[in-house]
Amino acid sequence: MSANQLSDTSSKVRSDLRLGMVQGLLSEFITSQQSTLWILLLVSLGASVAAVASPYFFASLIDHAKNRPEEVLFLGFLGYATLLAISNFLQATTQYLSFSTAEVLGFIVGKEFFARLLRKNSAFYVEHNPAEIQQAIAQGRQSLTILLQLLLIVILPGLTQISLALFILGALIDIQTMLIVALYGALFIATTWFANLRTKRFLETAVSSGQVNSRFIGNTILAMETLRQFGSHRWMTGKYVEQAKRARDNWRAFAHRRIGFSLVLVIGLLTQLAFAFYFLVPRYQKGEISIGDVVLFNGLLLLLNRPFEMIGQAVDDVVRSFTSLSPLASMWFAPEEAADQANATIHSSTTGAVSFEGVTYRYDAGRGVSGFNFAAHRGRLNFLLGETGSGKSTVLKLLLKTLEPQAGRILFDGRDLRMIERFEWHRTVAVVPQEVVLMNETIADNILLGRERSEAKLAVALKKAQAQELIDALPEGLETVVGERGLKLSGGERQRIAIARALYDQPAVLVLDEASSALDEQVEGLVMEHIRNICSSVTVIAVTHRKGIIRPEDNVVEL
């Protein structure tokens, strides 16, 4: 397959993704906004009728100006002014109603995308960083609202005005003039569409380069301290400028090629006017049409050319906006976690026994675990040891249902983990990760994460996590905002907050992934002592490289 064929195939896939996303969103939007849309369409129709009636009314006044009393003529022109005012008012109302409904669509887009983000599999968050995701949703939301506003403010009113004006031209002037104007309009819109097809690849490359830079900015922010320490400013700037130049050059190429098409449109406009007046002037000289008819024709021509130009510009905006949806659409349809086939729930009276029986999971690179056996019970700590790359993280992902075994099974209280709903399982198991992630919210919010607040449970969890002294030392206590990613706290303080978060709801299973790695020896000893005190009621599975915290009575498995 040639490079051009591959490019065409890739472009079609992106187009199909965008179209599928737009169809789904519009379906929900139209269902929720039916009454508003009907009102908007009626107001838009009224605005178009008033806009087309104005030049007809004005031409009639001009034709009969000599034969009407001054008072009647004044009232006629007052009526004309009123008609223009009504047209302008209805057009403004259409714009504001369109803006209002577009915001509803933007809300639906944001809500649906956020819900999808929560269902994405772990690979999605490896491939995309927060800045890239935020750029995609902001750009995609803006593009969709622009598309809707173009449809409601430009395309539908424009087509209505064109239809009414052409009808009046054909009825009051002649069919020949109407056909000349209609042909120009069709050629104008067709030329604009063809121009977009010819320049579409520049748009797609520019959008793609912009998204690459968003990803790079996100990665740079996350690694800023390291990059500064290694004096990587020049390298960072070079990488950014490279993609920024690529985006700039493609936008420039798009704009420059459109200049030639604009020249074609100008020639078309001159030709239209020349032919129209070539046929119209002799008819006026022969007395077949009045001066009012000439005024009407001029007014309708201006009225028609504006919608033609607006629709042509709308075609430009539609293509640009539709192309800008690509990053959002690709994320929208990115793989999600497999749907649960289970329907079993977990009862509170459990023994908490966890066992791996011949479990195998291999990544494409060959790493993972094969035929792994492990049993964890309450009453002692259960440790997983192993060198880097031995499969400890894979075992934890399997336990947390992030991955599914390719062979073998994992049991909880004798039931296959596949038969337990993911939501139920996540309510049962709590995790303290090695890299603690805190939101830029209060300490209390970071512990609760939306769960019902209980001061008694908070006090117990903070005590077990050796975090009460930390809270007491802060002027705002639990209401202290921890900063972006919790960077206002030290690594050890963040880890203690994460431990309190895990212990807040008294989980049936507690997973510790190097959970004490950022703690000093004294605090680590106190935390582990509290965890040992609760291991009779909680199954504790810990990954560690610190053999000093392991006791002879603990259950240890080496990978």
C-alpha positions in Angstrom: 0.0 0.0 0.0 1.4 3.4 -1.0 2.0 6.3 1.4 -1.0 8.2 -0.2 -3.3 5.2 0.3 -2.2 4.8 3.9 -2.8 8.5 4.4 -6.3 8.3 2.8 -7.1 5.2 4.9 -6.0 6.9 8.1 -8.0 10.1 7.2 -11.1 7.9 6.6 -10.7 6.2 10.0 -10.4 9.6 11.7 -13.4 10.9 9.8 -15.5 7.8 10.8 -14.5 8.3 14.5 -15.5 11.9 14.4 -18.8 11.2 12.7 -19.7 8.4 15.1 -19.0 10.6 18.1 -21.0 13.6 16.7 -24.0 11.4 15.9 -24.1 10.0 19.4 -23.8 13.4 21.0 -26.3 15.1 18.8 -28.9 12.4 19.4 -28.7 13.0 23.2 -28.7 16.8 22.6 -31.7 16.9 20.3 -33.7 14.6 22.7 -33.0 17.0 25.6 -33.5 20.3 23.7 -36.5 19.6 21.4 -38.7 22.5 22.5 -35.9 25.0 22.5 -34.8 23.9 19.0 -38.4 24.3 17.7 -38.6 27.8 19.1 -35.2 28.6 17.6 -36.2 27.4 14.2 -39.4 29.4 14.2 -37.6 32.6 15.3 -34.9 32.0 12.6 -37.6 31.5 10.0 -39.3 34.8 11.1 -36.0 36.6 10.9 -35.4 35.3 7.4 -38.8 36.3 6.2 -38.5 39.8 7.6 -35.0 40.1 6.0 -36.3 39.2 2.6 -39.5 41.2 2.9 -37.7 44.4 3.7 -36.2 45.1 0.2 -39.5 44.1 -1.4 -41.4 46.5 0.8 -38.8 49.3 0.1 -39.0 48.7 -3.7 -42.8 49.0 -3.5 -42.5 52.3 -1.6 -40.1 53.7 -4.2 -42.4 52.7 -7.1 -45.5 54.4 -5.5 -43.7 57.4 -3.8 -45.1 60.0 -6.2 -48.7 58.8 -6.0 -49.0 58.7 -2.2 -49.8 61.4 0.3 -46.9 62.5 2.6 -48.5 61.0 5.7 -49.1 57.6 4.0 -45.5 57.7 2.6 -44.2 58.4 6.1 -46.1 55.6 7.6 -44.9 53.3 4.8 -41.2 54.1 5.5 -42.0 53.8 9.2 -43.3 50.3 8.5 -40.1 49.6 6.5 -38.0 50.7 9.4 -40.1 48.5 11.8 -39.6 45.5 9.5 -35.9 46.0 9.6 -36.0 46.4 13.4 -38.0 43.2 13.7 -35.5 41.4 11.4 -32.5 42.6 13.5 -34.2 41.7 16.7 -35.1 38.2 15.5 -31.6 37.6 14.2 -30.1 38.7 17.5 -32.6 36.4 19.3 -31.5 33.6 17.0 -27.9 34.2 17.9 -28.4 34.2 21.6 -30.7 31.2 21.6 -28.1 29.4 19.5 -25.4 30.3 22.0 -27.5 29.0 24.8 -28.2 25.7 23.1 -24.6 25.4 22.1 -23.6 25.7 25.8 -26.0 22.8 26.5 -24.2 20.7 23.9 -20.8 21.7 25.4 -22.1 20.5 28.8 -23.2 17.2 27.4 -19.8 16.7 25.7 -17.9 17.5 28.9 -20.1 15.2 31.0 -20.0 12.3 28.6 -16.2 12.5 28.0 -15.5 12.7 31.8 -17.7 9.6 32.3 -15.7 7.8 29.6 -12.4 8.9 31.1 -13.4 7.1 34.3 -13.9 3.9 32.3 -10.7 3.9 30.3 -8.2 1.1 30.8 -4.8 1.7 32.4 -3.1 1.8 28.9 -5.0 5.0 28.1 -3.3 6.9 31.0 0.1 5.5 30.0 -0.3 7.0 26.5 -2.0 10.3 27.4 -1.1 12.9 29.9 -3.4 15.4 31.6 -2.4 18.4 29.5 -3.0 16.5 26.3 -6.4 15.3 27.5 -7.4 18.8 28.6 -6.4 20.2 25.2 -8.4 17.6 23.4 -11.6 18.2 25.4 -11.3 22.0 25.2 -10.7 21.9 21.5 -13.3 19.3 20.8 -16.0 21.1 22.9 -15.3 24.4 21.1 -15.4 22.7 17.7 -18.8 21.0 18.4 -20.4 24.2 19.7 -19.1 26.1 16.7 -20.6 23.4 14.4 -23.9 23.8 16.1 -23.9 27.6 16.0 -23.0 27.5 12.3 -25.9 25.3 11.6 -28.4 27.3 13.6 -27.1 30.9 12.9 -25.7 30.6 9.4 -26.6 27.6 7.4 -30.4 27.2 8.2 -31.2 30.9 8.1 -29.0 31.4 5.0 -30.7 28.6 3.1 -34.1 30.0 4.1 -33.2 33.5 2.9 -31.7 32.2 -0.3 -34.9 30.2 -1.1 -37.2 33.1 -0.4 -35.1 35.7 -2.3 -34.8 33.4 -5.3 -38.5 32.9 -5.3 -39.1 36.6 -5.3 -36.5 37.2 -8.0 -38.1 34.6 -10.2 -41.7 35.9 -9.6 -41.1 39.6 -9.9 -38.0 40.0 -12.1 -37.5 36.9 -14.3 -36.4 33.3 -14.2 -33.3 34.0 -16.2 -31.9 36.5 -13.6 -32.9 34.0 -10.8 -30.9 31.2 -12.5 -27.8 33.4 -13.0 -27.8 34.3 -9.2 -28.6 30.7 -8.2 -25.8 29.4 -10.5 -23.3 31.8 -8.9 -24.3 30.7 -5.4 -24.0 27.0 -6.3 -20.5 27.6 -7.8 -19.5 29.7 -4.8 -20.4 26.9 -2.3 -19.0 24.1 -4.5 -15.7 26.0 -5.0 -15.3 26.5 -1.3 -16.0 22.8 -0.7 -13.5 21.8 -3.3 -10.9 24.2 -1.8 -11.3 22.6 1.6 -10.8 19.1 0.1 -7.6 20.3 -1.5 -6.3 21.9 1.7 -7.6 19.4 4.2 -4.3 17.6 4.7 -2.7 20.8 5.9 -5.4 21.2 8.5 -5.0 17.6 9.8 -1.3 18.0 10.0 -1.6 21.3 11.9 -4.1 19.9 14.4 -1.9 16.8 14.9 1.2 18.8 15.5 -0.7 21.0 18.0 -1.8 17.9 19.9 1.8 16.5 19.9 2.9 19.8 21.5 0.1 19.6 24.1 1.4 16.1 25.1 5.0 17.4 25.2 4.0 20.4 27.4 2.2 18.0 29.8 5.3 15.7 30.0 7.5 18.8 30.5 5.4 20.1 33.4 5.4 16.6 35.1 9.2 16.4 34.8 10.1 20.1 35.2 12.4 19.7 38.2 14.4 16.9 36.6 14.7 18.8 33.4 15.9 21.9 35.2 18.5 19.9 37.2 19.9 18.5 34.0 20.0 21.9 32.2 17.6 20.7 29.5 16.1 24.1 28.6 17.6 24.2 25.1 16.5 20.6 24.3 13.0 21.3 25.7 12.7 24.5 23.7 13.9 22.8 20.5 11.4 20.0 20.8 8.6 22.5 21.3 9.6 24.8 18.5 10.0 21.9 16.1 6.3 20.9 16.4 5.2 24.5 16.7 6.9 25.3 13.4 5.2 22.3 11.8 1.8 23.5 12.9 2.6 27.1 11.8 3.8 26.0 8.4 0.7 23.9 7.7 -1.6 26.6 8.8 0.3 29.0 6.5 0.1 26.6 3.6 -3.6 26.2 4.2 -4.1 30.0 4.2 -1.9 30.7 1.1 -3.6 28.1 -1.0 -7.0 29.5 -0.1 -6.0 32.9 -1.5 -6.0 31.4 -5.0 -9.5 30.0 -4.5 -10.6 33.4 -3.2 -9.5 35.0 -6.5 -11.7 32.5 -8.4 -14.7 33.5 -6.2 -14.1 37.2 -6.9 -14.1 36.6 -10.6 -17.3 34.6 -10.2 -19.0 37.5 -8.4 -18.0 40.0 -11.1 -19.3 37.6 -13.8 -22.6 37.2 -12.0 -23.2 40.9 -11.6 -22.1 41.6 -15.2 -24.5 39.0 -16.7 -27.4 40.0 -14.4 -27.2 43.7 -15.3 -26.6 42.9 -18.9 -30.0 41.3 -19.1 -31.7 43.6 -16.6 -30.7 47.1 -18.0 -32.4 46.6 -21.4 -35.6 45.5 -19.8 -35.6 48.7 -17.7 -35.0 50.9 -20.7 -37.9 49.2 -22.5 -40.1 49.9 -19.5 -40.7 46.2 -18.7 -39.5 46.7 -15.1 -39.7 49.8 -12.9 -37.0 51.6 -10.9 -38.4 49.9 -7.9 -37.7 46.6 -9.5 -34.1 47.6 -10.0 -33.8 48.6 -6.4 -35.4 45.3 -5.4 -33.0 43.4 -7.5 -30.0 45.2 -6.0 -31.3 44.6 -2.5 -32.1 41.0 -3.1 -28.7 40.5 -4.8 -26.9 41.9 -1.7 -29.2 39.9 0.5 -28.4 36.7 -1.5 -24.7 37.2 -1.9 -24.3 37.6 1.9 -25.9 34.2 2.7 -23.9 32.6 -0.1 -20.7 34.1 1.4 -21.7 33.1 4.9 -22.5 29.6 3.9 -19.2 29.4 2.0 -17.4 30.7 5.1 -19.4 28.2 7.2 -18.2 25.4 5.0 -14.6 26.5 5.8 -15.4 26.7 9.5 -17.2 23.3 9.4 -14.2 21.6 7.9 -11.8 23.2 10.3 -14.0 22.4 13.3 -14.6 18.9 12.2 -10.9 18.3 11.7 -10.2 19.7 15.1 -12.4 17.0 16.6 -9.8 14.2 15.7 -7.9 14.2 19.1 -11.2 14.1 21.1 -12.7 11.4 18.9 -9.6 9.2 19.1 -9.7 9.5 22.9 -13.5 9.1 23.0 -13.3 5.6 21.4 -10.1 4.5 23.1 -10.5 1.1 24.7 -12.2 0.9 28.0 -12.0 -1.6 30.8 -13.8 -4.8 29.9 -17.4 -4.9 31.0 -18.0 -7.1 34.0 -19.6 -10.4 33.3 -20.1 -10.9 37.0 -23.2 -10.4 39.1 -22.0 -11.6 42.5 -21.8 -9.3 45.5 -19.5 -9.5 48.5 -21.0 -10.2 51.9 -19.6 -8.5 55.0 -18.9 -11.8 56.8 -15.8 -12.9 54.9 -12.7 -14.7 55.9 -10.7 -12.5 53.5 -8.7 -15.4 52.0 -7.1 -14.4 48.7 -5.4 -17.1 46.5 -3.8 -17.2 43.1 -4.0 -20.6 41.5 -1.7 -21.1 38.4 -2.2 -17.5 37.3 -0.5 -16.4 34.1 -0.4 -13.0 32.4 2.2 -12.1 29.8 2.7 -8.7 28.2 3.7 -8.4 24.5 7.3 -7.8 25.6 7.2 -11.2 27.4 7.3 -10.0 31.0 4.6 -10.8 33.5 3.9 -13.9 35.6 3.4 -17.5 34.6 1.8 -20.2 36.7 1.9 -18.1 39.8 0.6 -19.5 43.1 0.0 -17.5 46.2 -2.3 -17.6 49.3 -2.9 -14.7 51.7 -4.8 -15.0 54.9 -5.6 -12.8 57.9 -3.7 -12.9 61.2 -0.3 -12.2 59.6 1.2 -9.9 56.9 1.6 -11.3 53.4 4.6 -10.0 51.5 5.6 -10.2 47.9 9.3 -9.8 47.2 11.2 -9.8 44.0 13.7 -8.0 41.8 12.6 -5.2 39.4 10.7 -6.7 36.5 9.9 -9.9 38.4 6.1 -9.3 38.1 5.1 -7.8 41.5 3.2 -4.9 39.8 1.5 -7.4 37.5 0.3 -9.4 40.5 -1.2 -6.3 42.1 -2.9 -5.3 38.8 -4.4 -8.7 38.6 -5.6 -8.6 42.2 -7.2 -5.2 41.6 -8.9 -6.4 38.4 -7.0 -3.9 36.3 -5.9 -7.0 34.3 -7.6 -10.3 33.9 -5.7 -13.6 34.1 -4.9 -15.2 30.7 -4.8 -18.6 32.5 -5.5 -19.8 36.1 -7.8 -18.0 38.5 -7.8 -15.7 41.6 -10.1 -16.6 44.4 -11.5 -14.4 47.2 -13.3 -16.4 50.0 -13.4 -19.3 47.6 -15.1 -17.3 44.8 -13.5 -16.6 41.4 -12.6 -12.9 41.2 -14.1 -12.9 37.7 -17.5 -13.5 39.2 -17.3 -10.4 41.5 -18.3 -7.1 40.1 -15.5 -4.6 39.8 -17.4 -1.9 41.7 -18.1 -4.3 44.5 -14.5 -5.4 44.6 -13.2 -1.9 44.7 -15.4 -1.2 47.7 -13.8 -4.2 49.4 -10.1 -3.6 48.7 -8.0 -0.5 49.5 -4.7 0.4 48.0 -1.8 2.5 49.2 0.4 3.0 46.0 4.1 3.7 45.9 3.5 6.9 44.0 0.8 8.7 46.0 -1.5 10.9 44.0 -3.3 13.7 45.8 -5.7 16.2 44.3 -5.4 20.0 44.8 -8.1 19.8 47.5 -8.2 19.7 51.3 -6.6 16.8 53.2 -10.1 15.7 54.3 -11.3 15.6 50.7 -8.2 13.6 49.7 -9.0 11.0 52.4 -12.7 10.8 51.8 -12.7 11.0 48.0 -16.5 11.5 48.0 -17.3 9.1 50.8 -19.6 10.2 53.7 -17.6 12.1 56.3 -17.3 10.7 59.8 -15.1 12.5 62.3 -14.7 9.4 64.4 -13.6 7.3 61.4 -11.3 10.1 60.3 -9.6 10.2 63.7 -9.1 6.4 63.8 -7.7 6.4 60.3 -5.3 9.3 61.0 -4.1 7.6 64.2 -3.4 4.3 62.4 -1.5 6.1 59.7 0.5 8.2 62.2 -0.8 11.3 60.6 -2.6 13.0 63.5 0.5 15.0 64.6 0.8 16.3 61.0 -2.8 17.5 61.0 -2.5 19.1 64.4 0.6 21.0 63.2 -1.2 22.6 60.3 -3.1 25.9 61.0 -6.1 24.7 59.0 -5.9 21.1 60.0 -7.9 18.7 57.8 -9.1 21.7 55.7 -5.5 22.4 54.5 -5.3 22.5 50.7 -2.4 20.3 49.6 -1.5 22.0 46.3 -1.2 20.5 42.8 -0.4 16.7 43.2 0.0 17.3 46.9 3.3 19.1 46.5 2.8 21.3 49.6 3.4 18.1 51.6 6.5 16.0 51.8 6.6 12.5 50.3 6.3 10.9 53.7 3.3 13.2 54.6 1.6 12.3 51.3 2.1 8.6 52.0 0.6 8.9 55.5 -2.5 10.6 54.0 -2.8 7.8 51.5 -2.6 5.2 54.3 -5.3 7.0 56.2 -7.4 7.1 53.0 -7.0 3.4 52.6 -7.9 2.6 56.2 -10.9 5.0 56.5 -13.6 2.5 55.4 -12.0 -0.6 57.2 -11.4 -2.6 54.0 -11.5 -6.4 53.8 -8.3 -6.4 51.9 -5.4 -3.9 52.2 -2.8 -3.7 49.4 0.5 -1.9 50.2 2.7 -1.2 47.2 5.9 0.0 48.8 3.6 2.0 51.0 6.3 2.9 53.6 9.1 3.7 51.1 8.9 7.4 51.8 8.7 7.1 55.6 11.6 7.4 58.0 12.4 4.3 60.0 10.6 5.5 63.2 7.4 6.5 61.4 7.6 3.3 59.3 7.9 1.2 62.4 4.8 2.8 64.1 2.7 2.5 60.9 3.6 -1.1 60.4 2.8 -1.8 64.0 -0.7 -0.4 63.6 -1.1 -2.5 60.4 0.0 -5.6 62.2 -2.6 -4.8 64.9 -5.5 -4.8 62.3 -4.3 -7.8 60.3 -6.6 -10.1 62.2 -9.6 -8.3 60.6 -8.0 -7.3 57.3 -6.1 -9.3 54.8 -2.8 -7.4 54.2 -0.8 -7.9 51.0 2.3 -5.9 50.8 5.0 -5.4 48.1 8.3 -4.2 49.6 12.0 -4.3 49.1 12.7 -3.5 52.8 13.3 -6.9 54.4 13.8 -5.2 57.8 10.1 -4.9 58.3 9.5 -8.6 57.7 9.1 -10.9 60.7 9.5 -14.7 60.9 5.8 -15.2 61.3 4.9 -13.3 58.1 3.9 -15.1 54.9 6.6 -14.3 52.2 6.5 -15.2 48.5 9.4 -14.3 46.3 8.8 -13.8 42.6 
